[in-house]
Amino acid sequence: MSSLKSEKVAEMYDATGEIGLYLISDNQLHFGYWDENNRDANVGEGAERLTQMMIDKSEILQGERFCDLGCGVGVPAMRIAKAKGCFVDGITISKYQCNKGKDLAEEAGMSDQVRFIQGNALEIPCDDAIYDGGWFFESIFYMGHSEALREAYRILKPGATLLIADLITRPNTTEEFKKFAKEELDSDHIPKEDYPGLLDEAGFDLIEIDDITEFVMPFMFSRLKAGFKQHEAEVLQYVKSEEINGWLQVFENVCDNLGYILVKAKKRVRS
Ligand SMILES: C[S@@+](CC[C@H](N)C(=O)[O-])C[C@H]1O[C@@H](n2cnc3c(N)ncnc32)[C@H](O)[C@@H]1O
């Protein structure tokens, strides 16, 4: 990942605060999960459900150290810290997110348990093998899969669990969309079939790949649209309605073209 690219991603996330995405998603900057148990859930509730699913897959224990690689404003980090009693370091390339994360953790009385680093998750300022677990929660496609897995391998202890929530290409993903994602969203998406090889090469044993596309993509756009409508008055204080429509179009395009997987892997213990 070039420094120009990381600057562009940082700029995008510094600016989206004003578009109201944080407000609509209850500060969980990822897609949601919907099934018969929560059909009517809004974006924030759907996103919360997905966070809970990630927490359930995690094997982190009380008192252990967890790293959130691409942490947004740290709501998922605070959720796992609370659920598991672990310590979490969240790293984000965005200054806005880092500051907001610190404020939210302080408000929640969790500043000692959840800490934030503004920086590049490909060059984490820490020693090797210090974390007992970690996740890329909708962030790895910005970083480049191989490079990101290499750095995760460096910072995790042998046997540690790594979770990845990723937006993947599908057989129907158009070439036009891939180009748009690369050039306009600074993201690079891969098919799920690439995961076993990538993980193996980086020194991880694949435990499972859960394809949840059908519970995510058909619902996200309509819930997001409803969210913007509901919060229209607040959001319009910061941005013009054309900008909101632009963002909605992007999401519609993403939902039509990409799938969603949850990956669980373990750092191999070398003998
Ligand atoms: C879609 S958001 C997900 C945020 C968070 N995981 C969540 O679920 O709320 C993507 C995140 O990846 C972060 N990110 C992207 N590239 C990064 C990099 N090279 N280093 C650190 N963070 C990065 C962005 O700053 C943002 O926080």
The ligand as an SDF file (V2000), in Angstrom:
LIG
                    3D

 27 29  0  0  0  0  0  0  0  0999 V2000
  -15.2020    0.0870    6.6100 C   0  0  0  0  0  0  0  0  0  0  0  0
  -14.2430    0.8120    7.8990 S   0  0  0  0  0  0  0  0  0  0  0  0
  -14.4160   -0.3830    9.1830 C   0  0  0  0  0  0  0  0  0  0  0  0
  -14.1900    0.1980   10.5450 C   0  0  0  0  0  0  0  0  0  0  0  0
  -14.3880   -0.7360   11.7320 C   0  0  0  0  0  0  0  0  0  0  0  0
  -13.6510   -1.9680   11.5810 N   0  0  0  0  0  0  0  0  0  0  0  0
  -15.8380   -1.0320   11.9830 C   0  0  0  0  0  0  0  0  0  0  0  0
  -16.2720   -2.1410   11.6920 O   0  0  0  0  0  0  0  0  0  0  0  0
  -16.5320   -0.1330   12.4970 O   0  0  0  0  0  0  0  0  0  0  0  0
  -12.5660    0.5740    7.3230 C   0  0  0  0  0  0  0  0  0  0  0  0
  -11.5040    0.9560    8.3230 C   0  0  0  0  0  0  0  0  0  0  0  0
  -10.2160    0.5800    7.8350 O   0  0  0  0  0  0  0  0  0  0  0  0
   -9.3000    1.6020    8.1670 C   0  0  0  0  0  0  0  0  0  0  0  0
   -8.1150    1.4900    7.3110 N   0  0  0  0  0  0  0  0  0  0  0  0
   -8.0490    1.3810    5.9750 C   0  0  0  0  0  0  0  0  0  0  0  0
   -6.7580    1.2750    5.5790 N   0  0  0  0  0  0  0  0  0  0  0  0
   -5.9930    1.3010    6.7000 C   0  0  0  0  0  0  0  0  0  0  0  0
   -4.6010    1.2010    6.9660 C   0  0  0  0  0  0  0  0  0  0  0  0
   -3.7140    1.0430    5.9940 N   0  0  0  0  0  0  0  0  0  0  0  0
   -4.1970    1.2510    8.2490 N   0  0  0  0  0  0  0  0  0  0  0  0
   -5.0650    1.4100    9.2640 C   0  0  0  0  0  0  0  0  0  0  0  0
   -6.4050    1.4950    9.0780 N   0  0  0  0  0  0  0  0  0  0  0  0
   -6.8620    1.4450    7.8120 C   0  0  0  0  0  0  0  0  0  0  0  0
  -10.0840    2.8740    7.9550 C   0  0  0  0  0  0  0  0  0  0  0  0
   -9.4560    3.9560    8.6110 O   0  0  0  0  0  0  0  0  0  0  0  0
  -11.4020    2.4490    8.6270 C   0  0  0  0  0  0  0  0  0  0  0  0
  -11.3070    2.6290   10.0010 O   0  0  0  0  0  0  0  0  0  0  0  0
  1  2  1  0
  2  3  1  0
  2 10  1  0
  3  4  1  0
  4  5  1  0
  5  6  1  0
  5  7  1  0
  7  8  2  0
  7  9  1  0
 10 11  1  0
 11 12  1  0
 11 26  1  0
 12 13  1  0
 13 14  1  0
 13 24  1  0
 14 15  1  0
 14 23  1  0
 15 16  2  0
 16 17  1  0
 17 18  1  0
 17 23  2  0
 18 19  1  0
 18 20  2  0
 20 21  1  0
 21 22  2  0
 22 23  1  0
 24 25  1  0
 24 26  1  0
 26 27  1  0
M  CHG  2   2   1   9  -1
M  END
$$$$
